[in-house]
Amino acid sequence: MSNVIELFPRDDQPTATGEAFCLQCRHEWQAVVPIGKSVCEILLECPQCQTMTGRPHYDFAPAGKVWECDCGCQLFYIMPEGHFCPNCGNYNRY
């Protein structure tokens, strides 16, 4: 028996599929999330414990709008003195 529910996304709200996990019970599953929203804005219902504590594993960004360090890393920490790349240790000062 399958627990897959067929969804019909609206044309005005594109979606993507990806890995998700539950902050409550640590269950992992494949989820459908809206594109263009931050991970902080997305709450998913966990299929195991039915709480609204599911989160995408990775953030989604529209193509062409992702900042990348010269080292190739796309993760930045916002620090008082500028953007910090945890991969190479570079600061992009304000």
C-alpha positions in Angstrom: 0.0 0.0 0.0 1.3 3.4 -0.9 0.9 6.6 1.1 1.5 8.9 -1.9 -1.1 11.5 -2.4 -1.4 12.9 -5.9 -1.3 16.7 -5.9 -2.4 19.1 -8.6 -0.3 22.3 -8.1 -1.7 25.6 -9.1 -0.1 27.2 -12.2 0.6 30.4 -10.2 2.6 28.6 -7.5 5.4 26.5 -8.8 6.6 23.6 -6.5 9.6 21.4 -6.1 10.2 18.1 -4.4 13.0 17.4 -2.0 14.1 15.8 1.3 12.3 16.9 4.5 12.6 16.0 8.2 10.6 16.4 11.3 12.0 18.5 14.2 9.8 16.5 16.6 10.3 12.9 15.8 13.2 13.0 13.3 11.2 11.2 10.6 12.5 11.8 7.0 10.5 11.8 3.8 10.2 13.4 0.3 8.0 16.5 0.4 6.6 19.0 -2.1 7.3 22.6 -1.2 6.5 25.9 -2.9 9.4 27.5 -4.8 10.5 31.0 -3.8 9.9 30.8 0.0 12.6 30.6 2.6 13.0 27.5 4.7 11.9 29.6 7.7 8.5 30.2 6.0 7.8 26.6 5.2 6.1 24.3 7.8 5.2 20.8 6.8 3.0 18.2 8.5 5.0 15.2 9.5 3.4 12.0 8.0 4.6 10.0 11.1 3.7 12.2 14.1 1.2 14.6 12.4 2.8 17.7 13.9 3.5 20.8 11.9 7.2 20.6 12.6 8.4 19.3 9.3 11.1 21.3 7.5 12.9 21.0 4.1 16.5 19.8 4.4 17.7 22.4 1.9 16.6 25.9 0.9 15.3 26.6 -2.6 16.4 29.6 -4.6 15.3 30.7 -8.1 17.8 30.0 -10.8 20.2 32.9 -11.4 19.6 34.5 -8.0 22.1 32.6 -5.9 25.2 34.3 -4.5 28.4 32.2 -4.7 31.8 32.8 -3.1 34.9 32.7 -5.3 35.6 29.3 -3.7 32.2 27.9 -5.0 30.4 27.9 -1.6 26.8 29.1 -1.6 26.5 29.3 2.2 27.1 32.6 4.0 26.9 33.8 7.6 25.8 37.4 8.0 28.3 38.9 10.5 28.5 42.5 11.8 31.6 43.1 9.6 30.2 41.5 6.5 29.3 38.2 4.8 31.4 35.3 6.1 32.1 32.2 3.9 32.5 29.2 6.2 34.3 27.2 3.5 37.3 29.5 2.8 37.0 31.9 5.7 36.7 35.0 3.5 34.8 38.1 4.6 33.0 40.2 2.0 33.0 43.5 4.0 30.1 45.9 3.7 
